[in-house]
Every structure is written in C-alpha cells, then in structure tokens.
C-alpha cells in the first residue's frame, strides 16, 4: 500500500510537471485590445427644431454608469435611514462579557 506521505508529494510533482509542460507547449494567446469603440455616426436630425447632442457616443460611459449606480444606492440607503436608527437606541453592553473556558486537549 502506498504511504500517504509519498502519494501527496508525488501527485503535486505530477501536477507541476503537467502544468509546466502545458505552459511551454501551448501557443501564446492572441492579444485583444479591450478599449475598442465604434466610430461616431452622423447626427440624426429629424426636424427643424432638433438640436444636436453634446455627446459623441450614444451610450453612457462606465464612469457615468458607476455614478448613476452610486446615486441610486445612496438614495436607497437614505430611504432606510429612519429604520436603521431603531437598533441604535439600545444601550451598549456595560457588563464584562465572559470568555469561553480553555479545555484540555484530549489525548488518546
């Protein structure tokens, strides 16, 4: 029977060899540029009273989305603020809190 002290390092060594072999043999992954944007389109004017948009892109940027999400979360927190104060009205614990007792280690 194989000893556990021998089996664990053998499995770890086999995994390390397999991982390094895969890293060295596999082809490199093609680099993809993440920040690709579509070219701006022409203005879509439909009538004489239509004004031009100040934004070049139709969709909001990541910063604008994050700011909108932050403001929405802020409003949700402020709506819950009156109910959040209810638990703060309880007096703090002034008596000492007992710690668990140490137990001896069981030896077979």
N, C-alpha and C positions, 0 to 999 in steps of 0.2 A: 504494500500500500504506500502511496506517495505521501510524504510528510507535508503538512500544510506550510511549514517554514520554507520548503523548497518549491512548492507549487505557486505560491503568490509571487515571489520574485521572477520565476520563470514566465508566468503569464504577463507580468509587467514588462519584462525584457522583450517578449514576443510582440507586444503591442507597440513598444517603442521602435522596434525594427520595422514593423509593418507601416507605421506612420511615417518614418523617415524614408522608406522605400517609395511610398505613395507620393510624398512631397517631391522627391527627386525625379521620379519618372513622369508624373503628370505634367501636361503642358501648362504654361502660365495662363492665367485668366486674363482675358482682354480688358483693358481699362475702359470704363464707361464714364463719360463726363456727366455729372449729375445736374449741373446748373444749365440745362438747355431750355431756351424759351422760344416760342413761336415768334416770327417776325410780326410787327404790329400791322394790323389791317387798316384799310382806309376808313374814314369816318362814314357812318351810315346816316345820312341826313334824309329825313322823310318829309319835311315840310319847311315852310319859310320861317316858322317860329322856333325851330330846333336849334339849340346851342350845342357847341362842341363840348365833348367830355374833356375834363382835365387830366384823366388817367389814360395812359397809353394802353395798358393791359385791362382786359375785361374783368378778370378775376382778382380778388384781393390777395395781397402778398401774405407770406407766412407771418410776418410781424403784425399785419393788420388782423389776421385771424386770431393770433395769440392775444392781442389787445382786446378784441371783442370777447373772447372766451374768458379773459381775466375780469372784464367788467361784468359779464353775466354771473360769474362765480361770486364776485363781490356783492352784487345785488342779492343773490341767494343767501349769502351769509348774513347780510344786514336784515333780511326778512326774518331770519331765525334768531336774531339777537335778543328780542324780548324773552323768548323761551329759554335761551341759553343762560340767562341770569338766574333762573329758578334754582339751580343746583348750587349757585354761589352763595345763597342765603344761609346755608347750613354752617354752623360754627366749625372751626377747624378742630382736629383731634388734638387735645392738650395732654392727655394721659400718655404714659410710655407704652409703646407697642411691644409686646413680648416677642422675643426671637425664638425660633424653634430650638429645641434642646438637641445637643450633639448626641448621637447614638454610636455605640461601639461598632466596629467593623466585625461582621460575623466571619469567623474562621472555621473552615471545615475540619 
